[in-house]
Amino acid sequence: MVGKALGLLVLLGEEPRGASAAEISRRADLPFSTTYRLLGSLARDGFVDYEPDGRRYHLGLRIFQLGQRVSNHHGFAGAAMPVLRRVTEQTGEATILSVRDGHHHLTVNKVDGPQMFRVTSDPGHLGSLSATAVGKALVAFAEDAEREKLLAELPLEGLTEKSITDRDAFRAEIEQVRRQGFAVMDEENEIGMRAVAVPLLNSQGHAFASLATAVPVFRMDLEALKAHVPLLQDAAAELAARLPQR
């Protein structure tokens, strides 16, 4: 039952607007009575909030509290944020720090740029490894055996018409990222957005996180974006020295 309850929390994490018990039951492939009982227990302990007016469940503040403790343990809040803010001050654009979570990247910290445009990958967001700059950097600089496994098994999501969905083409893209030391995303994850990312490397030269600058396409072309790579690499080296490495 513990596994089923945790599964419900994962499903709710993918529903920012919340979901009804019936919707969660269908997605979890559980009987409605079991789902309703588990949600009630989670709500009593603060892991889930119930919105009576809309009859919808949301993740509760207890999850936020635990997430903050994980973030602090890994140094993402205290050590990382000053570096991200400094990068954003110099670029004028959003800076994003991500780690790998299975076949996805997980945004652990983000600083929006001062201009009137907000990047949507907030902390806690799970995104594509194949269609994002942070994801490509994490794949390219993973341990050799893990990288080969990802290249063979990673779902190649066609999120836009520019997404790489051919496995040979994706392998070639990852090899290029390894050669040049940075990854780019040009409207592959979201139309109207592009990004450049570099890996945070441990002592063995493998990525335990990645750092990106993300911009709307109307504000910066790809070559201008790539000009921020040295700044990102310096910041990544500083973060690699500050943060606990997994």
C-alpha positions in Angstrom: 0.0 0.0 0.0 2.9 2.3 0.6 4.0 1.9 -3.0 0.5 2.7 -4.2 0.3 5.8 -2.0 3.6 7.0 -3.3 2.4 6.3 -6.9 -0.6 8.6 -6.3 1.7 11.4 -5.1 3.8 11.0 -8.3 0.6 11.3 -10.4 -0.5 14.4 -8.5 2.9 15.9 -9.1 2.2 15.7 -12.8 -1.2 17.6 -12.4 -0.4 21.2 -11.4 -4.1 22.0 -11.5 -5.0 19.0 -9.4 -7.2 16.0 -10.2 -10.3 14.4 -8.9 -10.3 11.0 -7.1 -11.9 9.4 -10.2 -9.2 10.8 -12.5 -6.4 9.7 -10.2 -8.1 6.2 -9.9 -8.1 5.8 -13.7 -4.5 7.0 -14.2 -3.2 4.8 -11.3 -5.3 1.8 -12.5 -6.6 1.3 -9.0 -10.1 0.7 -7.7 -11.9 3.9 -6.8 -12.4 2.8 -3.2 -8.7 2.1 -2.8 -7.7 5.4 -4.3 -10.2 7.4 -2.2 -9.0 5.7 1.0 -5.3 6.3 0.2 -6.0 10.0 -0.7 -7.8 10.4 2.6 -4.9 9.0 4.5 -2.5 11.3 2.6 -4.7 14.3 3.2 -4.8 13.6 7.0 -1.0 13.7 7.1 -0.6 16.8 5.0 0.8 15.1 1.9 -2.3 16.0 -0.1 -4.7 18.9 0.0 -8.4 18.5 -1.0 -10.2 21.4 -2.7 -14.0 20.9 -1.8 -15.3 23.4 -4.3 -13.7 21.7 -7.3 -13.5 18.2 -5.7 -9.8 18.1 -6.7 -6.7 16.9 -4.9 -3.3 18.7 -4.9 0.1 18.0 -3.4 0.2 19.3 0.1 2.6 21.5 2.0 4.2 18.4 3.6 5.6 17.5 0.2 7.0 21.1 -0.2 8.6 20.8 3.3 10.3 17.6 2.4 11.3 18.9 -1.0 13.0 21.9 0.6 14.9 19.6 3.0 16.2 17.6 0.0 17.1 20.8 -1.8 19.0 22.1 1.3 20.7 18.7 1.8 22.1 18.9 -1.8 23.1 22.5 -1.4 20.7 23.7 -4.2 19.1 26.4 -2.1 22.0 27.9 -0.2 25.1 27.2 -2.4 23.5 27.3 -5.9 21.2 30.3 -5.9 23.8 33.0 -5.6 25.7 31.6 -8.6 22.5 31.3 -10.6 21.5 34.9 -9.7 24.9 36.1 -10.8 24.7 34.3 -14.2 21.2 35.9 -14.7 22.5 39.3 -13.8 25.2 39.0 -16.5 23.0 37.4 -19.2 19.7 39.2 -18.5 18.0 35.8 -19.1 16.7 32.8 -17.1 19.2 30.4 -15.6 18.2 26.8 -14.8 19.9 24.0 -12.8 18.8 20.5 -13.5 19.7 16.9 -12.5 18.7 13.6 -14.1 15.8 11.6 -12.7 15.6 8.4 -14.7 14.5 9.2 -18.2 13.8 12.9 -17.4 15.6 15.9 -16.2 14.4 17.5 -12.9 14.6 21.3 -12.5 16.0 21.9 -9.0 16.6 25.7 -9.2 15.8 28.5 -11.5 16.2 32.3 -11.6 14.1 34.2 -14.1 15.5 37.0 -16.1 14.5 40.6 -15.2 12.7 41.1 -18.5 9.0 40.5 -18.9 9.2 36.9 -20.0 9.0 33.9 -17.7 10.5 30.4 -18.4 8.0 27.8 -17.4 10.3 25.0 -16.1 9.9 25.8 -12.4 11.7 23.7 -9.7 10.1 20.3 -9.5 9.4 20.2 -13.3 10.2 16.9 -15.0 11.3 17.4 -18.6 12.6 15.6 -21.6 16.2 14.5 -21.8 16.3 14.3 -25.5 14.6 17.6 -26.4 16.2 20.0 -23.9 19.7 21.5 -23.6 20.0 20.5 -19.9 18.9 17.0 -20.8 21.3 16.5 -23.7 24.2 17.7 -21.4 23.2 15.2 -18.8 23.1 12.3 -21.3 26.3 13.3 -23.1 28.4 13.4 -19.9 26.8 10.4 -18.1 29.0 7.5 -17.2 29.9 5.5 -20.4 27.6 2.5 -19.7 24.7 4.7 -18.6 25.1 6.9 -21.6 25.0 3.9 -24.0 21.9 2.6 -22.2 20.2 6.0 -22.5 21.1 6.2 -26.2 19.5 2.8 -26.8 16.4 3.1 -24.6 15.6 6.8 -24.1 12.1 7.7 -25.5 12.7 10.3 -28.2 9.7 12.6 -27.7 8.4 14.6 -30.7 7.4 17.6 -28.6 7.7 20.0 -31.6 8.4 19.6 -35.3 12.1 20.3 -34.5 12.5 17.5 -31.9 15.0 14.8 -32.7 13.1 11.5 -33.0 15.5 9.4 -35.0 17.9 7.4 -32.8 20.9 7.7 -35.1 20.4 11.4 -35.3 20.2 11.7 -31.5 23.4 9.7 -31.1 25.1 12.0 -33.5 23.8 15.0 -31.5 25.1 13.6 -28.2 28.5 12.9 -29.8 28.6 16.6 -30.9 27.7 17.7 -27.4 30.6 15.7 -26.0 33.0 17.2 -28.6 32.1 20.8 -28.0 31.4 20.6 -24.3 27.9 22.2 -24.4 24.4 21.4 -25.6 21.8 23.6 -27.4 18.1 23.4 -27.8 16.5 25.4 -30.6 12.7 25.1 -30.3 12.9 21.3 -29.9 11.2 21.4 -26.5 9.0 24.4 -26.9 8.3 26.6 -29.9 9.6 30.1 -29.4 12.4 29.1 -26.9 16.0 28.2 -27.2 18.7 27.3 -24.6 22.3 26.4 -24.1 23.6 24.1 -21.3 26.8 22.9 -19.9 27.4 19.9 -17.5 28.5 20.1 -13.9 31.2 17.4 -13.7 32.4 15.3 -10.8 36.0 14.2 -10.3 35.5 11.4 -12.8 34.4 13.8 -15.5 30.7 12.7 -15.4 27.7 15.0 -15.1 25.8 15.1 -11.9 23.8 18.2 -12.9 23.6 20.7 -15.8 23.3 24.5 -16.0 21.5 26.4 -18.8 20.6 29.8 -20.1 17.1 29.9 -21.7 15.8 32.7 -23.9 12.9 33.5 -26.2 13.9 33.2 -29.9 12.8 36.8 -30.7 15.4 38.1 -28.2 18.6 36.2 -29.0 19.8 34.2 -32.0 21.7 30.9 -31.6 25.2 32.4 -32.0 24.6 35.1 -29.5 23.3 32.5 -27.1 26.4 30.3 -27.6 28.5 33.3 -26.6 27.3 32.7 -23.0 29.0 29.2 -22.9 32.2 30.4 -21.2 30.2 32.2 -18.5 28.1 29.0 -17.9 31.2 26.9 -17.8 32.8 29.1 -15.1 29.6 29.0 -13.1 29.3 25.2 -13.6 32.9 24.7 -12.3 32.1 26.9 -9.2 28.9 24.9 -8.5 30.7 21.6 -9.0 33.1 22.6 -6.3 30.3 23.8 -3.9 27.6 21.1 -4.3 27.6 17.6 -3.0 28.2 15.3 -6.0 26.1 12.2 -6.5 
